[in-house]
Amino acid sequence: MAQKLTIDGKEVAFSEGETLLEVAERYHKEIPTLCYDTRLEPFGGCRLCIVELEGARNPVASCTTKAAPGMVVRTATAKIEAYRKTLVELVIGENREVDVHPLRGYASGELANLRDRYGMSSEGTRGTGPGRLTGAMSGTSKSDDNPFILRDYELCISCYRCVRVCAEQEGDHAITVMNRGFHTQIATEFDGLLKDSACTFCGQCIQTCPTGALADKKAMRASHTVAQGPVRRVPSAVETRDSEDLAKENALAPETTFDKTRTICPYCGVGCSVDILTQDEKIVGIHPAMDGPANLGALCVKGQFAYDFVQHPDRLKMPLVRGEDGELHETTWDDALDRAAEGFRKTAAAHGRHSIYGIASGRAPSEAAYLMQKFIRVGFGTNYIDNCSRA
C-alpha cells in the first residue's frame, strides 16, 4: 500500500526515502532553493526550502526532511514566504550584484530569479544604492591565470554547491571551504591557483553556481566578439585582478540572447548530451544537458571547453593536395577524392590490405566515425581502425 501525507491540503503518495522537497516537486509545488542541486546530497544550508510541518516547533528544511506517513505540510504560508523573502534579501545585501550575464553559467541566474519572484528591487546590491539589509561583502575574488574559470567570489553566497559537485560528482576534491563564519571562503588546497590544484577543469563548479561567482571565461570572451551592448557597470578595485574578463563582460548587454542547440559531444564514446550556445551563428559556449541520459549534467574539460576548432581561422575550408613542388595546394573535392583513392589502391596493391590503418578524429561527428570504420572494415577487410579519443 502506498504511503501518504498531506501537502497544502492535498493528500499525496510518496515512496520510502523521499524528502519533502522531492515529493512537493513531483506534485508541482514550487519551493525555492539556493543550495540544492538534484545531483547532490541535500545540504540544508540556505534554508529557503523551509516548510511548515504540523506538530513541529519550527519550520523544517524540506530538502533534508524525509517524508513520513501522516505528515501535514504547508509549503507557502504567508509566514513562510516572509521568511524566504528576508533570507533572499540578506543574501542580496552581501553581494556586489545580482544581474549577471547568463553566459557565466547554467545556473547563474537563480538568485536573480528569486529576487524577481519576491518582487524585490536590486537595492541592497553593490553599486545600486542603499538597501534595507545591505551588509559588507564576505567574498574575496581570486586572480587566476587559468583560461577557463573566473573566480569572482564577491558574488559567492557560500552555498557550497561548487565544493560538493567537485567532490560528490567528479571525485576531484579540488576546492574546499576555508575559515568560518563571515570569513568563510571557497579555496583550493593551501589557497593556491586552480591550475596547481587537483582541478581537472571539467566546469561543473561553474554550471552549478547559482550566482555566477564562478564563471565561464571562454563564453564571456567569445560572446564579446560577436555581440556588444551598453556598459552595465565599472569593475571594482577587487575585480581589476581579473579585469580583462570582467571588463569584457561589462560590454555585454544583460538582455543579450543566444540560441541553444541540443547535440552529443563527439569527443569519446560516452555520448554526453550538451547544449551548444550560439550567437550570430558562432559558438560562444557549452552547457551540459542536466537531463542528458549518459551524463546528467557532467562533462569533461574537452566537452566543456574544447570547441574552438569549430570556427578556428586555421580550419580548412577547401581540400588540399600536395603538388610536385612538395607544397599543399587547394583543389576540388573530386580531384582530392580521386587522388586519395588512387593512393589507397597503390598502397594496398604494393603492401597488402594490412598496410592501411585508419584513425578517426574525436572532433568529427559520430556519423563520420561510423563511415570511417565502414571504409576500413568493408573496404579493406581489416579491423585496423581506431579513434583518437578512445583513451
Kinemage of the C-alpha trace (Angstrom):
@kinemage 1
@onewidth
@group {chain A} dominant
@subgroup {mainchain}
@vectorlist {calphas} color= white
{ca met a 1} P 0.000 0.000 0.000
{ca ala a 2} L 1.334 3.436 -0.929
{ca gln a 3} L 2.295 5.724 1.905
{ca lys a 4} L 0.606 9.123 2.011
{ca leu a 5} L 0.993 12.568 3.512
{ca thr a 6} L -0.806 15.870 3.068
{ca ile a 7} L 0.734 18.840 1.247
{ca asp a 8} L -1.184 22.122 1.134
{ca gly a 9} L -4.438 20.345 1.898
{ca lys a 10} L -3.997 17.620 -0.711
{ca glu a 11} L -3.251 14.008 0.163
{ca val a 12} L -0.382 12.669 -1.950
{ca ala a 13} L 1.572 9.430 -2.177
{ca phe a 14} L 5.307 9.100 -1.661
{ca ser a 15} L 8.000 6.445 -1.725
{ca glu a 16} L 10.229 5.354 1.123
{ca gly a 17} L 13.303 7.583 1.443
{ca glu a 18} L 11.918 10.584 -0.433
{ca thr a 19} L 12.335 14.047 1.065
{ca leu a 20} L 9.512 16.546 1.418
{ca leu a 21} L 11.114 18.653 -1.325
{ca glu a 22} L 11.190 15.733 -3.762
{ca val a 23} L 7.568 14.898 -3.043
{ca ala a 24} L 6.490 18.535 -3.372
{ca glu a 25} L 8.333 18.989 -6.681
{ca arg a 26} L 6.707 15.878 -8.099
{ca tyr a 27} L 3.322 17.433 -7.362
{ca his a 28} L 4.372 20.763 -8.912
{ca lys a 29} L 4.816 22.732 -5.699
{ca glu a 30} L 7.355 25.499 -6.296
{ca ile a 31} L 9.647 25.538 -3.290
{ca pro a 32} L 12.628 27.904 -3.724
{ca thr a 33} L 16.210 26.752 -3.100
{ca leu a 34} L 19.746 28.093 -3.483
{ca cys a 35} L 21.996 25.386 -2.050
{ca tyr a 36} L 20.079 22.499 -3.663
{ca asp a 37} L 21.191 20.556 -6.731
{ca thr a 38} L 19.289 17.382 -7.589
{ca arg a 39} L 22.579 15.609 -8.320
{ca leu a 40} L 23.993 16.286 -4.852
{ca glu a 41} L 23.255 15.117 -1.335
{ca pro a 42} L 20.846 17.553 0.388
{ca phe a 43} L 22.716 20.186 2.377
{ca gly a 44} L 20.053 22.344 4.045
{ca gly a 45} L 22.258 25.415 4.167
{ca cys a 46} L 20.248 28.179 2.520
{ca arg a 47} L 17.002 27.435 4.441
{ca leu a 48} L 14.893 28.803 1.587
{ca cys a 49} L 13.144 25.461 1.228
{ca ile a 50} L 11.660 25.602 4.748
{ca val a 51} L 8.066 24.454 5.121
{ca glu a 52} L 5.612 24.293 7.982
{ca leu a 53} L 5.235 20.803 9.407
{ca glu a 54} L 2.258 20.256 11.662
{ca gly a 55} L 3.444 19.300 15.121
{ca ala a 56} L 6.967 20.639 14.595
{ca arg a 57} L 8.096 23.505 16.792
{ca asn a 58} L 9.853 25.379 13.947
{ca pro a 59} L 9.779 25.277 10.149
{ca val a 60} L 11.885 22.441 8.697
{ca ala a 61} L 14.161 22.283 5.657
{ca ser a 62} L 12.216 20.269 3.102
{ca cys a 63} L 15.383 19.152 1.267
{ca thr a 64} L 16.677 17.213 4.287
{ca thr a 65} L 13.425 16.138 5.962
{ca lys a 66} L 12.298 12.647 4.995
{ca ala a 67} L 8.639 12.144 4.194
{ca ala a 68} L 6.686 10.073 6.715
{ca pro a 69} L 3.113 8.770 6.706
{ca gly a 70} L 0.524 11.172 8.053
{ca met a 71} L 2.645 14.308 7.796
{ca val a 72} L 0.746 17.548 7.207
{ca val a 73} L 2.893 20.050 5.308
{ca arg a 74} L 2.246 23.629 4.238
{ca thr a 75} L 4.690 24.954 1.654
{ca ala a 76} L 3.740 28.587 1.054
{ca thr a 77} L 2.022 30.221 4.007
{ca ala a 78} L 2.349 33.973 4.479
{ca lys a 79} L 4.751 33.407 7.369
{ca ile a 80} L 6.971 31.028 5.361
{ca glu a 81} L 7.049 33.350 2.352
{ca ala a 82} L 8.019 36.269 4.626
{ca tyr a 83} L 10.914 34.199 5.992
{ca arg a 84} L 12.040 33.352 2.485
{ca lys a 85} L 11.899 36.936 1.283
{ca thr a 86} L 14.002 38.076 4.233
{ca leu a 87} L 16.563 35.353 3.571
{ca val a 88} L 16.839 36.349 -0.097
{ca glu a 89} L 17.219 39.986 0.913
{ca leu a 90} L 20.013 39.079 3.327
{ca val a 91} L 21.861 37.169 0.606
{ca ile a 92} L 21.470 40.008 -1.897
{ca gly a 93} L 22.639 42.531 0.686
{ca glu a 94} L 26.098 40.919 0.836
{ca asn a 95} L 26.583 40.582 -2.930
{ca arg a 96} L 28.127 43.080 -5.289
{ca glu a 97} L 25.363 42.493 -7.838
{ca val a 98} L 22.571 40.136 -8.748
{ca asp a 99} L 22.094 40.578 -12.501
{ca val a 100} L 24.909 38.694 -14.207
{ca his a 101} L 25.275 37.664 -17.812
{ca pro a 102} L 23.645 34.263 -18.462
{ca leu a 103} L 26.770 33.031 -20.206
{ca arg a 104} L 28.511 32.965 -16.848
{ca gly a 105} L 26.985 29.549 -16.230
{ca tyr a 106} L 23.950 27.301 -16.496
{ca ala a 107} L 22.527 28.209 -13.060
{ca ser a 108} L 23.961 31.734 -12.749
{ca gly a 109} L 20.542 33.435 -12.805
{ca glu a 110} L 18.976 31.585 -9.859
{ca leu a 111} L 19.482 34.386 -7.331
{ca ala a 112} L 18.106 36.985 -9.762
{ca asn a 113} L 15.087 34.755 -10.374
{ca leu a 114} L 14.401 34.596 -6.637
{ca arg a 115} L 14.677 38.371 -6.354
{ca asp a 116} L 12.105 38.731 -9.133
{ca arg a 117} L 9.869 36.066 -7.583
{ca tyr a 118} L 9.576 38.081 -4.384
{ca gly a 119} L 9.131 41.402 -6.165
{ca met a 120} L 12.320 42.872 -4.780
{ca ser a 121} L 14.391 45.569 -6.444
{ca ser a 122} L 18.150 45.349 -6.808
{ca glu a 123} L 18.607 47.832 -3.964
{ca gly a 124} L 20.953 46.377 -1.464
{ca thr a 125} L 23.383 45.227 -4.134
{ca arg a 126} L 26.647 46.995 -4.673
{ca gly a 127} L 26.542 49.999 -6.934
{ca thr a 128} L 22.749 50.428 -6.935
{ca gly a 129} L 22.171 52.443 -3.779
{ca pro a 130} L 21.473 51.687 -0.140
{ca gly a 131} L 19.194 48.824 0.769
{ca arg a 132} L 17.358 47.894 3.950
{ca leu a 133} L 19.660 44.965 4.715
{ca thr a 134} L 22.861 45.953 2.922
{ca gly a 135} L 25.920 44.368 4.537
{ca ala a 136} L 29.629 44.007 3.910
{ca met a 137} L 30.806 41.640 1.184
{ca ser a 138} L 32.123 38.383 2.589
{ca gly a 139} L 33.819 37.012 -0.529
{ca thr a 140} L 37.258 37.878 -1.896
{ca ser a 141} L 37.726 37.361 -5.623
{ca lys a 142} L 40.734 35.393 -6.809
{ca ser a 143} L 43.094 36.343 -9.602
{ca asp a 144} L 43.858 33.185 -11.557
{ca asp a 145} L 45.793 32.630 -14.751
{ca asn a 146} L 43.756 29.648 -15.918
{ca pro a 147} L 41.918 30.190 -19.233
{ca phe a 148} L 38.603 28.629 -18.239
{ca ile a 149} L 37.213 29.558 -14.812
{ca leu a 150} L 36.718 33.038 -13.372
{ca arg a 151} L 36.551 33.055 -9.556
{ca asp a 152} L 34.566 36.197 -8.757
{ca tyr a 153} L 33.876 35.452 -5.084
{ca glu a 154} L 32.334 38.838 -4.336
{ca leu a 155} L 29.226 37.100 -5.695
{ca cys a 156} L 29.673 33.962 -3.557
{ca ile a 157} L 26.898 33.090 -1.096
{ca ser a 158} L 28.639 30.064 0.484
{ca cys a 159} L 26.070 27.555 -0.749
{ca tyr a 160} L 28.958 25.084 -1.243
{ca arg a 161} L 27.409 23.643 -4.380
{ca cys a 162} L 30.731 24.026 -6.184
{ca val a 163} L 32.633 22.210 -3.416
{ca arg a 164} L 30.071 19.442 -3.277
{ca val a 165} L 29.805 18.842 -7.019
{ca cys a 166} L 33.601 18.697 -7.244
{ca ala a 167} L 33.719 16.074 -4.504
{ca glu a 168} L 30.497 14.104 -4.969
{ca gln a 169} L 30.156 14.104 -8.748
{ca glu a 170} L 33.709 14.443 -10.038
{ca gly a 171} L 35.650 12.937 -7.140
{ca asp a 172} L 38.355 15.587 -7.576
{ca his a 173} L 38.132 17.378 -4.204
{ca ala a 174} L 39.976 20.294 -5.823
{ca ile a 175} L 38.168 23.044 -3.903
{ca thr a 176} L 37.090 23.282 -0.296
{ca val a 177} L 35.809 25.663 2.388
{ca met a 178} L 38.304 27.842 4.224
{ca asn a 179} L 37.724 29.696 7.517
{ca arg a 180} L 34.429 30.029 9.381
{ca gly a 181} L 31.536 32.443 9.801
{ca phe a 182} L 31.713 35.720 7.899
{ca his a 183} L 35.281 34.927 6.822
{ca thr a 184} L 34.274 31.726 5.012
{ca gln a 185} L 35.920 31.437 1.598
{ca ile a 186} L 35.955 28.893 -1.220
{ca ala a 187} L 39.567 27.959 -1.892
{ca thr a 188} L 41.922 25.331 -3.241
{ca glu a 189} L 44.373 23.474 -1.041
{ca phe a 190} L 46.739 25.992 0.541
{ca asp a 191} L 44.635 28.728 -1.140
{ca gly a 192} L 46.637 28.454 -4.363
{ca leu a 193} L 45.801 28.631 -8.068
{ca leu a 194} L 43.342 26.266 -9.698
{ca lys a 195} L 45.952 25.097 -12.183
{ca asp a 196} L 48.163 23.967 -9.291
{ca ser a 197} L 45.345 22.046 -7.606
{ca ala a 198} L 43.605 18.756 -8.380
{ca cys a 199} L 41.171 20.648 -10.648
{ca thr a 200} L 40.518 18.922 -13.983
{ca phe a 201} L 38.674 21.978 -15.364
{ca cys a 202} L 35.522 19.994 -16.041
{ca gly a 203} L 33.486 23.168 -15.415
{ca gln a 204} L 30.973 21.515 -13.090
{ca cys a 205} L 31.530 24.176 -10.426
{ca ile a 206} L 30.634 26.853 -12.996
{ca gln a 207} L 27.427 25.185 -14.074
{ca thr a 208} L 26.076 24.603 -10.552
{ca cys a 209} L 26.881 28.090 -9.164
{ca pro a 210} L 23.568 29.960 -8.588
{ca thr a 211} L 25.047 33.481 -8.611
{ca gly a 212} L 27.767 33.476 -11.278
{ca ala a 213} L 30.568 33.679 -8.698
{ca leu a 214} L 32.235 31.003 -10.774
{ca ala a 215} L 32.041 31.925 -14.439
{ca asp a 216} L 32.941 30.585 -17.862
{ca lys a 217} L 35.770 32.837 -19.059
{ca lys a 218} L 35.690 31.451 -22.589
{ca ala a 219} L 31.970 32.069 -23.037
{ca met a 220} L 32.313 35.636 -21.782
{ca arg a 221} L 35.195 36.348 -24.154
{ca ala a 222} L 33.574 34.638 -27.137
{ca ser a 223} L 30.267 36.452 -26.675
{ca his a 224} L 32.092 39.776 -26.530
{ca thr a 225} L 33.473 39.220 -30.023
{ca val a 226} L 30.041 38.740 -31.616
{ca ala a 227} L 27.638 40.897 -29.587
{ca gln a 228} L 28.314 44.148 -27.796
{ca gly a 229} L 25.909 46.194 -25.760
{ca pro a 230} L 25.864 49.089 -23.287
{ca val a 231} L 28.306 49.116 -20.416
{ca arg a 232} L 26.483 47.924 -17.298
{ca arg a 233} L 28.926 48.802 -14.549
{ca val a 234} L 32.521 49.704 -13.726
{ca pro a 235} L 34.718 46.950 -12.238
{ca ser a 236} L 35.564 47.400 -8.577
{ca ala a 237} L 39.114 47.526 -7.255
{ca val a 238} L 38.953 43.820 -6.421
{ca glu a 239} L 37.680 42.976 -9.883
{ca thr a 240} L 40.694 44.503 -11.593
{ca arg a 241} L 42.620 41.390 -10.586
{ca asp a 242} L 40.828 39.689 -13.442
{ca ser a 243} L 39.963 42.942 -15.167
{ca glu a 244} L 40.272 41.664 -18.716
{ca asp a 245} L 37.497 39.087 -18.356
{ca leu a 246} L 35.234 41.196 -16.148
{ca ala a 247} L 35.628 44.285 -18.332
{ca lys a 248} L 34.649 42.233 -21.365
{ca glu a 249} L 31.542 41.037 -19.559
{ca asn a 250} L 30.720 44.681 -18.834
{ca ala a 251} L 30.460 45.256 -22.561
{ca leu a 252} L 27.741 42.608 -22.836
{ca ala a 253} L 24.133 43.687 -22.652
{ca pro a 254} L 22.288 41.712 -19.961
{ca glu a 255} L 19.480 41.257 -22.479
{ca thr a 256} L 21.834 39.564 -24.955
{ca thr a 257} L 20.202 36.365 -26.138
{ca phe a 258} L 21.686 33.210 -27.534
{ca asp a 259} L 20.357 30.067 -29.137
{ca lys a 260} L 20.645 26.598 -27.630
{ca thr a 261} L 21.046 23.518 -29.802
{ca arg a 262} L 20.966 20.058 -28.220
{ca thr a 263} L 23.561 17.625 -29.555
{ca ile a 264} L 26.009 14.917 -28.474
{ca cys a 265} L 29.635 15.592 -27.583
{ca pro a 266} L 31.788 13.774 -30.192
{ca tyr a 267} L 34.992 13.502 -28.173
{ca cys a 268} L 34.524 9.963 -26.828
{ca gly a 269} L 32.081 7.086 -26.764
{ca val a 270} L 30.189 8.044 -23.583
{ca gly a 271} L 27.674 10.120 -25.538
{ca cys a 272} L 27.282 13.119 -23.226
{ca ser a 273} L 24.411 15.432 -24.146
{ca val a 274} L 25.298 19.116 -24.468
{ca asp a 275} L 23.564 22.343 -25.421
{ca ile a 276} L 25.635 24.421 -27.821
{ca leu a 277} L 25.180 28.159 -27.206
{ca thr a 278} L 25.401 30.318 -30.317
{ca gln a 279} L 25.149 33.993 -31.172
{ca asp a 280} L 25.087 35.141 -34.794
{ca glu a 281} L 25.786 31.534 -35.824
{ca lys a 282} L 29.016 31.401 -33.809
{ca ile a 283} L 29.597 29.132 -30.822
{ca val a 284} L 30.033 31.147 -27.631
{ca gly a 285} L 29.799 28.399 -25.036
{ca ile a 286} L 28.656 24.944 -23.969
{ca his a 287} L 26.119 23.999 -21.314
{ca pro a 288} L 25.931 20.397 -20.147
{ca ala a 289} L 22.487 18.858 -20.512
{ca met a 290} L 21.220 18.281 -16.985
{ca asp a 291} L 18.745 15.736 -18.361
{ca gly a 292} L 21.292 14.010 -20.586
{ca pro a 293} L 20.829 10.248 -20.082
{ca ala a 294} L 24.556 9.489 -20.274
{ca asn a 295} L 25.951 12.388 -18.275
{ca leu a 296} L 23.197 14.059 -16.188
{ca gly a 297} L 24.959 17.400 -16.434
{ca ala a 298} L 28.540 16.140 -16.180
{ca leu a 299} L 31.230 16.957 -18.751
{ca cys a 300} L 34.996 16.679 -19.008
{ca val a 301} L 37.306 19.560 -19.896
{ca lys a 302} L 37.119 18.724 -23.612
{ca gly a 303} L 33.351 18.519 -23.727
{ca gln a 304} L 33.031 21.761 -21.750
{ca phe a 305} L 35.710 23.953 -23.278
{ca ala a 306} L 37.338 22.416 -26.382
{ca tyr a 307} L 35.135 23.813 -29.128
{ca asp a 308} L 37.481 26.438 -30.606
{ca phe a 309} L 38.323 24.241 -33.592
{ca val a 310} L 34.806 24.634 -34.997
{ca gln a 311} L 35.335 28.258 -36.007
{ca his a 312} L 39.121 28.499 -35.799
{ca pro a 313} L 40.606 30.673 -38.580
{ca asp a 314} L 43.095 27.907 -39.420
{ca arg a 315} L 40.358 25.343 -40.029
{ca leu a 316} L 40.481 24.012 -43.600
{ca lys a 317} L 37.663 25.133 -45.848
{ca met a 318} L 38.933 23.557 -49.069
{ca pro a 319} L 40.636 20.182 -49.709
{ca leu a 320} L 44.395 20.311 -50.145
{ca val a 321} L 46.649 18.057 -52.270
{ca arg a 322} L 50.421 18.039 -52.426
{ca gly a 323} L 51.838 19.240 -55.735
{ca glu a 324} L 55.051 18.370 -57.497
{ca asp a 325} L 56.704 21.252 -55.652
{ca gly a 326} L 56.072 19.453 -52.384
{ca glu a 327} L 53.622 22.095 -51.157
{ca leu a 328} L 49.893 21.763 -50.388
{ca his a 329} L 47.507 23.453 -52.812
{ca glu a 330} L 43.737 23.954 -52.776
{ca thr a 331} L 41.790 21.809 -55.195
{ca thr a 332} L 38.279 20.489 -55.893
{ca trp a 333} L 36.649 17.716 -53.869
{ca asp a 334} L 36.522 15.455 -56.931
{ca asp a 335} L 40.244 15.839 -57.524
{ca ala a 336} L 41.094 15.341 -53.851
{ca leu a 337} L 38.957 12.198 -53.538
{ca asp a 338} L 40.408 10.744 -56.763
{ca arg a 339} L 43.945 11.373 -55.524
{ca ala a 340} L 43.159 9.756 -52.133
{ca ala a 341} L 41.506 6.714 -53.723
{ca glu a 342} L 44.450 6.188 -56.047
{ca gly a 343} L 46.846 6.367 -53.112
{ca phe a 344} L 44.908 3.716 -51.206
{ca arg a 345} L 44.797 1.429 -54.244
{ca lys a 346} L 48.539 1.689 -54.856
{ca thr a 347} L 49.383 1.067 -51.185
{ca ala a 348} L 47.097 -1.982 -50.917
{ca ala a 349} L 48.463 -3.426 -54.181
{ca ala a 350} L 52.082 -2.935 -53.166
{ca his a 351} L 51.974 -3.851 -49.490
{ca gly a 352} L 48.687 -5.648 -48.847
{ca arg a 353} L 45.484 -4.636 -47.141
{ca his a 354} L 47.030 -4.731 -43.655
{ca ser a 355} L 49.293 -1.840 -44.591
{ca ile a 356} L 46.380 0.580 -44.286
{ca tyr a 357} L 45.329 1.822 -40.862
{ca gly a 358} L 42.549 4.308 -40.101
{ca ile a 359} L 42.277 6.773 -37.201
{ca ala a 360} L 39.017 8.706 -36.812
{ca ser a 361} L 39.026 12.150 -35.232
{ca gly a 362} L 37.231 12.805 -31.957
{ca arg a 363} L 36.295 16.195 -33.374
{ca ala a 364} L 34.336 14.644 -36.240
{ca pro a 365} L 30.608 13.883 -35.951
{ca ser a 366} L 29.563 10.382 -34.941
{ca glu a 367} L 28.318 9.778 -38.483
{ca ala a 368} L 31.816 10.430 -39.827
{ca ala a 369} L 33.317 7.963 -37.333
{ca tyr a 370} L 30.790 5.346 -38.467
{ca leu a 371} L 31.694 5.856 -42.114
{ca met a 372} L 35.405 5.716 -41.300
{ca gln a 373} L 35.160 2.304 -39.661
{ca lys a 374} L 32.965 1.048 -42.530
{ca phe a 375} L 35.573 2.262 -45.012
{ca ile a 376} L 38.323 0.251 -43.301
{ca arg a 377} L 36.358 -2.850 -42.340
{ca val a 378} L 34.361 -3.246 -45.545
{ca gly a 379} L 36.771 -1.603 -48.000
{ca phe a 380} L 39.906 -3.425 -46.849
{ca gly a 381} L 38.537 -6.284 -44.762
{ca thr a 382} L 40.524 -5.481 -41.619
{ca asn a 383} L 39.872 -4.139 -38.137
{ca tyr a 384} L 42.756 -1.658 -38.345
{ca ile a 385} L 40.639 1.257 -37.186
{ca asp a 386} L 40.879 3.390 -34.051
{ca asn a 387} L 39.734 6.724 -32.677
{ca cys a 388} L 41.938 9.390 -31.143
{ca ser a 389} L 39.542 9.858 -28.214
{ca arg a 390} L 39.371 6.184 -27.243
{ca ala a 391} L 41.817 6.681 -24.386
